[in-house]
Amino acid sequence: MPSFIFYYASSYWDGARTSIASFWDGVGLFWHGYEITGLENLPEEGPALIVTYHGTLPLDLYYVISKGILFKKRTIHCVADKFVFKIPGWGKMCKVFGMTPGTVDDCIKTLKDGHLLIIAPGGVREALFSNPVNYETIWGNRLGFAKVVIGADVPVIPMFTENCRDAFRTPRWGRRLFRPLYEKTRLPLCPIYGGFPVKMITHLGKPLKFSLNSTPEEVKNQVETAGTFLMNVF
């Protein structure tokens, strides 16, 4: 490919990424008075895995990714559920923001290439069915992200966003009715309502580093404990 074509393509996507990031940053500030603490914990260069609690709708992820682009000049890649890529109109958005349905191997490669990556181990189950009162983590026996940490040998940055379950909510009857259906079919069906202008503040914790001798279970438990600590503090 001629160099000028590559430069044009690169500039096009960089411009699109910055424009969309500015839009989401404005939405967050206007509607949620969005703030972020601990942005300095993101490395200026090199890889790191950000592990977060999954809100009902992941608006906070868009806000964090936007902050990374605008203020750290870094694109934070994101692991998203496969069904997200099937939503009409969201394919290009996913490409611009570096979203991937990522397997363990894909995630390890992304990190070894020097990128930042964010993942919510609870996924759709946590988003739709977590207790909105105590922000219960629903990670179960999921160890994929822990295997990524060990395989890529990267630090983990725990993350939590205040009120991420209050901007959008799921009714109690919906959680009770649709949870069994989800467990059988993996269809993300549950009523969601909201769009409430609640204050949202994302907290990025200090990086956690692990030995290559750590087991996936040890990594998972320590990261979950760090995330719970952020929840309890804020």
C-alpha positions as CSV (number, residue, x, y, z in Angstrom):
1,M,0.0,0.0,0.0
2,P,1.4,3.4,-0.9
3,S,2.5,5.4,2.1
4,F,0.1,8.4,1.4
5,I,-2.9,6.0,1.3
6,F,-1.8,4.5,4.6
7,Y,-1.4,8.0,6.1
8,Y,-4.8,9.1,4.9
9,A,-6.5,6.0,6.3
10,S,-4.7,6.4,9.6
11,S,-5.6,10.1,9.8
12,Y,-9.2,9.3,8.9
13,W,-9.7,6.8,11.7
14,D,-7.7,9.0,14.2
15,G,-10.0,11.9,13.3
16,A,-13.1,9.8,13.6
17,R,-12.0,8.4,16.9
18,T,-11.2,11.9,18.3
19,S,-14.6,13.3,17.1
20,I,-16.6,10.4,18.6
21,A,-14.6,10.6,21.8
22,S,-15.3,14.4,22.1
23,F,-19.0,13.6,21.6
24,W,-19.2,11.0,24.3
25,D,-17.1,13.2,26.6
26,G,-19.6,16.0,26.1
27,V,-22.5,13.7,26.8
28,G,-21.0,12.4,30.0
29,L,-20.2,15.9,31.3
30,F,-23.6,17.3,30.4
31,W,-25.9,14.5,31.4
32,H,-24.0,12.8,34.2
33,G,-21.5,15.5,35.4
34,Y,-19.0,12.8,34.6
35,E,-15.7,12.7,36.4
36,I,-12.8,10.3,36.5
37,T,-10.2,9.8,39.3
38,G,-7.0,7.9,39.0
39,L,-6.4,8.6,35.3
40,E,-2.8,8.9,36.2
41,N,-2.8,5.2,36.9
42,L,-3.1,4.5,33.2
43,P,0.5,4.0,31.8
44,E,1.7,6.6,29.3
45,E,2.9,3.7,27.2
46,G,2.9,-0.1,27.3
47,P,0.0,-2.5,28.1
48,A,-2.3,-2.9,31.0
49,L,-5.6,-4.6,31.6
50,I,-8.4,-2.6,33.2
51,V,-11.0,-4.8,35.0
52,T,-14.3,-3.3,35.8
53,Y,-17.8,-3.9,37.2
54,H,-20.4,-4.0,34.4
55,G,-23.2,-1.4,34.8
56,T,-26.6,-2.0,33.3
57,L,-25.6,-0.2,30.2
58,P,-21.8,0.4,29.8
59,L,-21.9,4.2,29.4
60,D,-19.0,4.6,31.7
61,L,-16.8,2.5,29.4
62,Y,-17.5,5.0,26.6
63,Y,-16.6,7.8,28.9
64,V,-13.4,6.2,30.1
65,I,-12.3,5.3,26.6
66,S,-13.0,8.9,25.5
67,K,-10.9,10.2,28.4
68,G,-8.1,7.9,27.3
69,I,-8.2,9.2,23.8
70,L,-8.5,12.9,24.6
71,F,-6.3,13.2,27.7
72,K,-3.8,10.3,27.5
73,K,-3.6,10.0,23.7
74,R,-4.2,6.3,24.0
75,T,-6.9,4.1,22.6
76,I,-8.3,1.7,25.2
77,H,-9.4,-1.5,23.5
78,C,-12.5,-3.1,24.9
79,V,-13.9,-6.6,25.1
80,A,-17.6,-6.6,24.3
81,D,-20.3,-9.3,24.1
82,K,-20.8,-10.8,20.7
83,F,-24.4,-9.6,20.5
84,V,-23.2,-5.9,20.6
85,F,-21.7,-6.3,17.1
86,K,-25.0,-7.4,15.7
87,I,-26.8,-4.2,16.8
88,P,-27.5,-2.1,13.6
89,G,-25.2,0.8,13.3
90,W,-22.8,-0.2,16.0
91,G,-20.3,-2.1,13.8
92,K,-18.4,1.0,12.8
93,M,-18.6,2.4,16.4
94,C,-17.0,-0.8,17.6
95,K,-14.2,-0.6,15.1
96,V,-13.4,3.1,15.9
97,F,-13.2,2.3,19.6
98,G,-11.2,-0.9,19.2
99,M,-13.9,-3.2,20.6
100,T,-13.5,-6.9,20.1
101,P,-15.4,-10.0,21.2
102,G,-11.9,-11.2,22.1
103,T,-10.9,-14.8,23.0
104,V,-8.2,-15.3,25.5
105,D,-5.6,-15.5,22.7
106,D,-6.9,-12.4,21.1
107,C,-6.7,-10.4,24.3
108,I,-3.2,-11.6,25.0
109,K,-2.1,-10.5,21.5
110,T,-3.7,-7.1,22.0
111,L,-1.8,-6.6,25.2
112,K,1.5,-8.0,23.9
113,D,1.1,-5.4,21.0
114,G,1.4,-2.8,23.7
115,H,-2.3,-1.7,24.0
116,L,-4.6,-0.9,26.9
117,L,-7.5,-3.3,27.2
118,I,-10.7,-3.1,29.4
119,I,-12.9,-6.0,30.3
120,A,-15.9,-6.6,32.5
121,P,-15.7,-10.3,33.6
122,G,-19.4,-10.3,34.7
123,G,-20.5,-9.6,31.2
124,V,-24.2,-9.5,30.3
125,R,-25.2,-11.6,33.3
126,E,-23.8,-8.9,35.6
127,A,-25.2,-6.1,33.6
128,L,-28.8,-7.4,33.6
129,F,-29.1,-9.4,36.8
130,S,-26.7,-7.9,39.4
131,N,-28.3,-6.6,42.6
132,P,-28.8,-2.8,42.1
133,V,-28.6,-2.1,45.9
134,N,-25.2,-3.6,46.7
135,Y,-23.7,-3.8,43.1
136,E,-23.1,-7.6,43.5
137,T,-20.4,-8.9,41.2
138,I,-21.4,-12.0,39.3
139,W,-18.1,-13.4,38.0
140,G,-18.8,-17.0,38.9
141,N,-16.0,-19.3,37.8
142,R,-14.9,-17.0,35.0
143,L,-11.1,-17.2,34.7
144,G,-10.6,-16.0,31.2
145,F,-9.4,-12.5,32.1
146,A,-7.1,-14.0,34.8
147,K,-5.5,-16.3,32.1
148,V,-5.0,-13.2,30.0
149,V,-3.2,-11.4,32.8
150,I,-0.8,-14.3,33.3
151,G,-0.4,-15.0,29.6
152,A,0.4,-11.4,28.7
153,D,2.2,-10.6,32.0
154,V,0.6,-7.2,32.5
155,P,-0.6,-5.1,35.4
156,V,-4.3,-5.0,36.3
157,I,-6.0,-1.7,37.0
158,P,-9.3,-2.2,39.0
159,M,-12.1,0.1,38.0
160,F,-15.5,1.1,39.4
161,T,-18.0,3.7,38.4
162,E,-20.4,5.2,41.0
163,N,-24.1,5.0,40.0
164,C,-23.4,2.9,36.9
165,R,-26.5,0.9,37.9
166,D,-28.7,3.9,38.5
167,A,-28.4,5.7,35.2
168,F,-30.3,2.7,33.7
169,R,-32.1,0.0,35.7
170,T,-33.7,-3.4,35.4
171,P,-36.9,-4.1,37.3
172,R,-36.8,-6.7,40.0
173,W,-39.6,-8.8,38.3
174,G,-37.6,-8.7,35.1
175,R,-34.5,-10.0,36.8
176,R,-36.4,-12.8,38.4
177,L,-38.3,-13.7,35.2
178,F,-35.5,-13.5,32.7
179,R,-32.5,-14.8,34.6
180,P,-33.5,-18.5,34.2
181,L,-34.1,-17.9,30.4
182,Y,-30.7,-16.3,30.0
183,E,-29.0,-19.2,31.8
184,K,-30.6,-21.6,29.3
185,T,-30.3,-19.6,26.1
186,R,-27.8,-16.8,26.7
187,L,-30.3,-14.4,25.1
188,P,-29.8,-11.0,26.8
189,L,-33.5,-10.4,27.4
190,C,-34.6,-8.2,30.3
191,P,-36.4,-4.9,30.4
192,I,-34.2,-1.8,30.9
193,Y,-35.5,1.7,31.8
194,G,-33.8,4.9,32.7
195,G,-31.6,7.5,31.2
196,F,-31.5,9.2,34.6
197,P,-29.1,12.1,34.9
198,V,-27.3,10.7,38.0
199,K,-23.8,11.8,38.9
200,M,-21.2,9.3,37.6
201,I,-17.6,9.1,38.8
202,T,-15.2,6.5,37.6
203,H,-12.4,5.4,40.0
204,L,-9.2,3.8,38.6
205,G,-7.3,2.0,41.3
206,K,-3.5,1.5,41.6
207,P,-2.1,-1.2,39.3
208,L,-1.9,-4.7,40.6
209,K,1.1,-6.8,39.5
210,F,1.2,-10.6,39.6
211,S,3.9,-13.2,39.4
212,L,4.0,-15.6,36.5
213,N,3.6,-18.3,39.1
214,S,0.2,-17.0,40.1
215,T,-2.7,-19.2,39.4
216,P,-5.8,-17.9,37.5
217,E,-7.8,-18.4,40.7
218,E,-5.4,-16.3,42.7
219,V,-5.5,-13.5,40.1
220,K,-9.3,-13.6,39.9
221,N,-9.7,-13.4,43.7
222,Q,-7.2,-10.5,44.2
223,V,-8.7,-8.5,41.4
224,E,-12.3,-9.1,42.6
225,T,-11.2,-8.1,46.1
226,A,-9.7,-4.9,44.8
227,G,-12.8,-4.0,42.8
228,T,-15.0,-4.7,45.8
229,F,-12.8,-2.4,47.9
230,L,-13.4,0.4,45.4
231,M,-17.1,-0.2,45.6
232,N,-17.1,-0.1,49.4
233,V,-15.0,3.1,49.5
234,F,-17.0,5.0,47.0
